[in-house]
Amino acid sequence: MGQLVSDVTKVLEYQDAKKSASNQRQKILAQIAQDEATKTNLIKKALAAQRAKYGASGNSGESFSENAVLKRLREETAQPYDTKRQENMDKIKNLKVKKPNLVKVWLSNIDKIAG
């Protein structure tokens, strides 16, 4: 009887751990989405500031490569978020829950069960 209670407890703990891991994954994915939105807003602000700076100095869009400026701004702004995204993806990969193998437990405790 004690073995049965132990097995049921292990299954319930596994299900709880599985739900907890799923919740943590959802939180991490929500954080990634929020970081992407923040990164996009920073790029837009930096690009607007760069355009204003060039416009104030008398340069027009024809005198500099807008694509080059945009590329540089994306790289500068995106780097910390890309690092954070990779860290979050690593966290998701590490959120594995080991499923209990009740057959192995029963076989290892066969003497207790039979005796």
Secondary structure, 3 states (H helix, E strand, C coil): CHHHHHHHHHHHHHHHHHHHHHHHHHHHHHHHHHHHHHHHHHHHHHHHHHHHHHHHCCCCCCCCCHHHHHHHHHHHHHHHHHHHHHHHHHHHHCCCCCCCCHHHHHHHCHHHHHC
